[in-house]
Amino acid sequence: MRFDIIFENPQIFDGTGRASFRNDVAVKNGKIAAVEKLNGAKAKTRIDASKLALCPGFVDVHTHAEMALHQPQYEKIVEPLVRQGITTFVGGNCGAGLGPISPENAHHQYDFYDIFLGSDQRPFIAWQGFGEMLDVLETKGMVQNCAMLAPHGVIRAHAMGDSTELARPEHIAKMKSVLAQCLEEGAVGMSTGLMYFPGLCSDDRELLELGRVLHDYNGVFTSHLRSYNSDTIGRAIDEVVEIGKTAQIPIQISHLFWVPNLTPPWNLVTKALMKGVSFAWNKKNFPFPVEAATKPYLKQIEKLNSQGIPVGIDSMPTSAGFTHLFAFFPPWSLKGGRKAILKLIADPASRREVRRSIETGEPIWPHRGENQWSMNLFKVMGWDCAFIMSVASEKNQHLLGKSFVEIGKMEGKHPFDAACDIALEEQGRVLIFETPTFPGDEFVELSLKGTLLDKNVSVATDTIPIVFGRPSHLTYDCFPRFVGGYARDKGYLPVAEAIRKCTSLPARQLQIKNRGTIETGAFADLVLFDAEKIGSNSTATNPAHFAAGIESVFVNGVAVVDSKGYHPERYPGRMLRRQ
């Protein structure tokens, strides 16, 4: 047999978690054709990999990178993702996505895209239906593979617009119909953002009925939980697990972290203590069991998996989450879309009402009351928890990385007024980092260590594909940071296990077939890297540096990164539809 490519004698990490070994690997017609010694075999290209390692391409199970696929600068936007070895990603997470577009409620969707992406997206979106979206994007050309989830928030808007009411039977029937069509047309499952509007308005009855549709199509139910607060995270996990059990569907929990939420004055004491310990720990590292908070939930999930109830998780090796500013606002204030919100906060009396809701609201389970939402992080973590990630205008670029407390002091105003005034200047196009201390705090990142090392947890970027501002360092370094930093340098886990958590585990959790492993018959999504050099060149404050140690990246057997650089024009990526 004549092969397209033969990798000669690399150190192979096959994605299963077993120890590395050396052998030749052959590629033909976009698939792995042989894993054996091939000294006499012929190939169009032979690559001497004897000083390098080869592993499956990284599978990013939780990202919003699909929001780059339609943009004019798409190839440039995804370059740092490709260069760090991501060959397949799962889009449409957190209940949000690019389709289907609702004829009746499209303005709600376009408002959301505008906030996240910084401009009107109507000129670039040439579809309505979910399957039509997949076809258009694939035809346009893709550098990576993409599997897409049907977004619950969008599906709910199809049936109910931006209503905060509980769904009635006719609404649920409409949602089930839309979801079934998305699954028919290739969605691998459905995502929910139960901490975000409008997903937070749903109840168990609505979600279970949609879960039954997923069961019929063998789809996965993914969920950004309703709460990550210390007093109700257990209930939030139980909510989605019960849906999985009853509907008999796989569950994927989007992130697992723990936010202390105590009543006054203990909340203030906890915040002060965390900042004090963080300051001391960053001066001189010392043992501190900050990662212990999630252990009971990880044990619960491991028990469920051992009982044959499939529950997966993803997590990010970082110290800060990120979202849009209005996600911190009370649900009642979000009705009517971006222009209505801006009008609301432009009025001093209405702005005071929004602030009062934040300051007096309590995230009481099930977090569906107008002042009971769990994303009230200004209340839970304090006004200084939010730092500007991106703004659309040149005028305010100097504010990147600053908290609203800092900006308020600069401008002589309350942090909430600073946030509202910036939102008005930016027409709502404000993205933020959220963290209890500061972006880049290694102590806060340490709190995720226990979760990240758990065998049921996949590594993910949660990327927002912004074309301006300061992206998360994970856009550039997520997977090399985990493999090179957590595994090789710190020795938290074996490199082979780290690679499993970046490849075959996420592929299995989202039921992506024939990817995530190096074995005969699998698709040739491959990363050739220097095992001694793979790692991060990024920091939270200076993220825009490509990862170290990545020599070549292959998608379906085609090099999109090699010694000559980045080759997006080859477009070897595919839209991976439900099978």
N, C-alpha and C positions, 0 to 999 in steps of 0.2 A: 504493500500500500504506500502511496505517496501522500505525505501529510502537508498541511499548510505551514505549520510551525512545530518545531521540536525545541523544548526547553531542556537543555542538557544538564543533568545532575544537580538540580536545585535542592536546597533543604525544603522539603515539602511539609507544610502545615495544611492538612487536608480538610480542615473545618469541622471535623468530628470531635475534636478535643484530645485525640490520642497523640502520643509523642511524635515529634517530627521524624522524617526519614528522608533518605536520598534516593532519587530515581529520575528517569526521564519522563517528560510529559509531552504528549503529542496532541495537536489540535487539527481538526479537519472539519470544514463546513460549519464553523461556529460552535462545535462541540468538542469535548475532550474525547479523543479517539483511543488513547492508550496511556497507561501509567506503568511503564516497564522499561527495561534497557533497550535502547533503539539505536545501537551503534551503527548498524548497517542500513538503517532506514533512510529513505530520501524525503526531503522536505524543501519547500520553497524558501523557508527561513529557518536557520538553526541559531539558537541563542545560547551562548555559553553562560549558564547560570550557576556555575559551580561555586561562586563566591557570594551567591545571593539566595534569598528565600522566596518561595512561591506559595501563595495562599489564595483561597477563593476571594472574589471581589466582595467588598463590604456591603451588607444589606442594611440600609437605613430604614428602620421600621416605623419611625415616627418623625415626620418632617412636613414642612409646608412648601417644599421645593417645587411642587407642581405649579405653584403660582408664578414660576419663572418661565414655564414652557411656552407660553403664548407671547412673551414680551420680545420686542425688537432686539434687546441686548441679551437674549437668553443664553447664548453660548458663553458670553463673558460672565454672566451672573453665576453660572454653575461651575465655572472653571475651578474654584477652590474645592468644591465638592468632589469633582472628578480627580483632581490632583492628589487628594488624600485617599483615593482608592475606592470611593463609593461607586459601584457599578449598577446597583438596583436600589430604588427607594419606593416607599409607600406614601402616597399623597392622599389628600382629602381628610386629614386628621382633625380631631377636636370638633367635629360637627360642621366644619367649614370646608368649602371647596369651590372649584370653578364651574361646577355644573351638577345637576341640570339647571338651566336658566328658566325661571318661572315667568311665563308671559304676563301674569297678573301682578307678580311681586318682584319683578326684576330690579326695580329701583332699590330695594333693600339689599340685594346682593351687590349691586354696583357700588352702593355706599360703602359696604364693607371692603370691597376690593380697593376702592379709592383710599380709604384710611390706611390699609396695610401696605399698599404699593405706591402711594404718594401721587397718584394722578388718575384721571378718568380712564378706565380700561375698556370702555365701549368700542373704541376703534380697533382693538386687538382681539376681541372675542367674537368668533364667527360661528357660533353654534347655539343650540338650545338644549337638545336632548343629551343625556349622559353618553350614550354610545356615539353620537355624532361628535361630541367633545373628544372622546378617545381617538376617533378616526382622524379628526382634523389635526390634533396634536402629533399623532404618529406620522401622518403624511407630511407635515411641516418639517419633520426631522428631529430625532432625539439622540443626544449623546449617551445617555444612560437608559437603562430599563426602568419602567415605572408601572407599579400596580396601584390601582386607585380604589379608595373606599367611597361609598355613597355617604354624603355628609348629612347627618340627622338635622342639623340646624337649617340647612337649605331645604330639606324635605319638609320640615315643619312650616317653613315660610311659604312653601307651595300651597299648603292647606290652610294656613292661618295668618299669613302676613306676619306682622310683628306683635300679634296679640300675646298678652301675658296670661291669658286664661288657660285653664286646663282643657285639653282637647276633648271634644264631644265625639260620639261614635262616628258621625259623618266625617269629622276631621281625620280620625284614625284610619277610616277606610280609604280616604284620599292618600294619606301618607303610605299606607301599605301598598297601594297601587303604584305610587311613584317609586318606592323602594324596590318592589318586584321588577319594575322595568329597568332600573339601574343594574340589578343583579343579572337580569336577562342579557343586558348589553355589556357585561364584563366586570362590574364591580366585584371586588374580592370580599366585601363585607360592608358593614356600616360603622361609621365613627360617630361618637357622641361627645359633646362638650358640655357636660352637665354643670360645670362651674361658670359657663358663659351664657350670655343671652344669645338666642332664645332657648337653648337647650335646658337651661336651668328652670324653665317654666314647665317642663314635662314632669309626668309622674310615672310610677311603676306600671300602671295599667297601659299607658301609651307605649312605653319601652318594651314591655313584655309582648304586646301584640306585634310590634316590629321585629322582636326576637323570633317570633314564630315564623315570620316570612324568611328570616335568615336561615332558620332550620330547614325550610323547604328547599333552599338553594345551597346549603352547605357553606354558608358565609360566616365570617368572623364578626363578633361584636366588640369594637374597641371603645374605650371610654376614658376621657379626661374626667376624673371622678367629680362628684358633686361637692366634695370637700376634701381638703388635705389638712384641716385644722385638727389639733390634738384631741379635741373633745368629740369630734364626729367623723373622723376618718374611718373608724371601724364600721360605722353604719354605711358610709359611702361605699366601702368595699363590699359589705354584705349585700347592698342593693344590686350591684351588677353581678355578683356571684349568684344571687338567687335567680336573676333573669337567665343566666347561663344554665343553671341547673334545671329550671322549669322548661325553658325552650330547648334544652339540650343542644347548646351551641358553644363553640370556643369563645372565651373571654380574653381580651388583651387590655390590661390596665395601663393607661398612658401615664407614665411616671409614677414614682412612689417616693414621696418625701413627707415631712412632718413639720407643721407650723404650730408653735405653741400658741394656744388661745386660752388665756386665763382671765378671770374677772378682776376688776380693780381691787386693791392696788397691786395684786400679784403680777398682772400683765406688765406694769411699768418696771417692777423689780426684775422680771424675767428678761425684758429687753435690755435693761442696764447690765445685768449679769452676762448676757450673751455678748454684748459689745466689749465688756471688760475682759472676759475670757478670751475672746477673739484677739484683742490687742495683745494680751500676754502670750497667747499661743503663737502668734505670728512673730513675736520677738524671740521666743525660745520654745520650740516644739516640746510638748510633754504629753504623756498619756492622758487622754480625756475621752470617756465613752460617749461621744456626741452622736455616734452612728447607731446607738442601741435602740433608739426610739422606734425604728421600723421593724425590729426583729420579730415581735409578736405577729405582725401581719405577714411577714415573709414565711414564718412557720405555718401560719394558717393556709397560705397559698400552696406551700409544699405538701401539706396534708391533703389538700383538695386534688392536686396532681397525682399523688400516690393512690388516690381513690378513683382515678380515671376521669376526673372532672378537669378539663383543660383550662388552666388560667395562666396566662403569660403576663409579663410586665416589661416595661422599658424604662431606662433612666439615662441621664446625661452626666458626663464627667465635668461638671462646671459648678460655679458658686451662685449663679444668678439665672432666674427664669426671664422670659421676655414675652411681651404682649402689647396690645394697644392701650392707650391711656383710658379710653372709655370703658374698658373691661372692669375698671375699678369703680365705676359709677353705679348707683342703684338701678335695678331693672326698670322701674317706672319712668326713669328719666331718659331711657333709650328708645322709647316709642317714637316713631315718625322718621327715624333715620338721622343721618349726619346733620343735615341742615336744621332739623328740628332740635337736635341736641345743642347745636351752636347757638340757635336762637334762645334756647332755655338759659344757657350759661352767660349769654350776653346781657340778660336782664338781672339786675342786682338782687331783687327779691327772690326770683326763681333760683339763682345761684345759691343764695343762703339756704333755701329748702334742700337743695342737693347736698350741700355741706352738712346740714343738720341730719339728713338721713345717714350720711357716712358716720358722723360722730355718735349718733344715738342708736343706730341699727345694731342688731344682735344676730349673728349667724346661727339661728335656732333651726334644728333639724325639722323638716326636710329642706330648709333653705329656699322656700318658694314664695314667702311673703315679700311684699314690696321693699321692706327694709331688713330682710333676713338672709340676703344672699351671702354665700361664703367667700366670694371674691372681693369682699370688703376689706382688702388688705391694708388700706390706709388706717382702718380701725384696728385690725388685728396686729399689724406690724409697725404702725406709726407712719407719720407723714414723710419720714426720711427713708422709707423703704424703696422709693421709686427714683430711678436715674434715667435721664434722657438717652435713648438709643439712637433715634433718628428723627429728624424733622425735614420737611421738604424744601424749605426756603434757604437761601444762602444767608439771609439776615441772622438766623438763629443757630448757625452751625457752631458758634462759639459756646453754645450751651451743652453740646454733646458730653455725656459723662457726668453732668452735674445733677444733683438731686433737687427736688422742688423746694426743700428746706434751704439749700444753698442759694437757689435763685431768688427765693422769697427774701432772704437776708440782703442780697445784692440790690433788690428792687424795693425794699421796705414794705413788703406785703406778706400776707399769710400764704403758706405753701399751696393751699388749695386755690387761692386767687392767682398765684403764679402759674399753676397748672392750667387753669381755665383761660387765662390771658394768652398763654402760649398756644393752647388749642384753638383759640379764636384766630390768632395770627396765622396759624398753619392750616386753617380750615379743617381741623380735626386730625390732620396727618401727623400724629405723634406716637411713636413707639417707645416703650420703656423697658428697662431692666428692672426686675424686682428682686430684692435680697434683704435679709434682716440686718446686714452690716454694709458691705460695699462689694461691687463687682470685682472678682479676682481674689476674694478672701479664701485662702486655702483652708482655713478652719471650717468655713461653711461647706466647702466642697468635701471636707472630711466627713461631714454628717451624712453624705450619700455613699460613703465607702461600703457600708454593710449591704446596702441595696445593690450597688453596682457589682459586687462580688458574688451575689447570690446566683445559683445555677439556673434559675428560672428567669433571669433578667437579661434582656437584650440591651445593647448599647445603641443610642440614637442621638441625632443632632438637634431635633426640633427646630430646624433651620427656618428662618423667615428670609426669603430671597430679596433683600432690599438692594436698591441701586444707589442709595445715598445713606449718609449717617455712619454709625459705627456698628457693624454686625457683631454677633457673638463670635468669640474665638472658635466655637465649635464648627462654624462654617468652614474654617480652615484646618482644624486640627483634631476633631473629635476622635476618630478611630486611631490614628497614629499616637495620639496622646494616651489613649487607653492601653494600646498594645506596647508602646515604647515606655510610657511613664509608669502606669499602674503595674504592668506585668514585668517587663525586663528590668527597669531601674529600681522600683520600690519592692518588687518581689511579692506583691499582694496575691498573685495567682500565677500559674504557669502561662507562658506565652501561648501554648497550644489551646488552653482553656479560654484565654482572652479572645483568641481568634474565633473559637466556636461561638462565643457570645456576640460576635460581630458578623457572623456568616450563616452557619446552618441553623442556629437557634432562632433568629428572627425569620428566616425563610420558613422554618417549620411552623412557627407561631401564626404566621399569616398565610400558611398553606400555599406558598410559592414553590412550585415543583421544579426539580432538577437544577436548582441553584443553591449556592452556599456550601458546596463540597467540591473537592477534586476527586473525581471518580469517572470511570468510563461511562459515557452517555450523558453526563452533566453538561450544561452550557458552559462555554469557555469564557466565563467572567473571572478574570485572574488579576492578581496584583503581584508584581515582581519587586521585591524590596530588599534593602540592606538591613538585616536583623539587628546589627549593632548601631545603626543610625536612625531607624524609624522613630519619629517623635514629633514634638511640637516646636514650632518657631514663633508661636503666637502668645500674646498675653491678653487679658481682658481690656486693657487700655490701648494696646497696639496689636490688634488681631490680624491685620492684613498681610500675613506672611505664609507662603505655602509650606506644607508639612515637609519635614526632613525624611530622607531615606527611601522615598517612593521612586523607583527607577522606571517602571512601566505599568500601565493600566490597560487591560484588554476587556472589551465588552463584546460578547458573542464572537470572540476570536479576532477582533479587530483592535489594533492599538490606538487608543485615544490619547495616551501619554507615552512617550518614549524618549530616547536620548536626544531627539531633535525637537522635543517640545510637546505642545498640546495641539491635538488635531480634531477639533469639534466638527469640522466640515465632513468628516467621514460618516457621521450619523448612524452608528451601528445599533443604537438603542431600540427597544421594542416596548410597546404597550402590552403589559402582561394581564390578560383577562382571566376571569374566574374560569376554572376548568371543571 
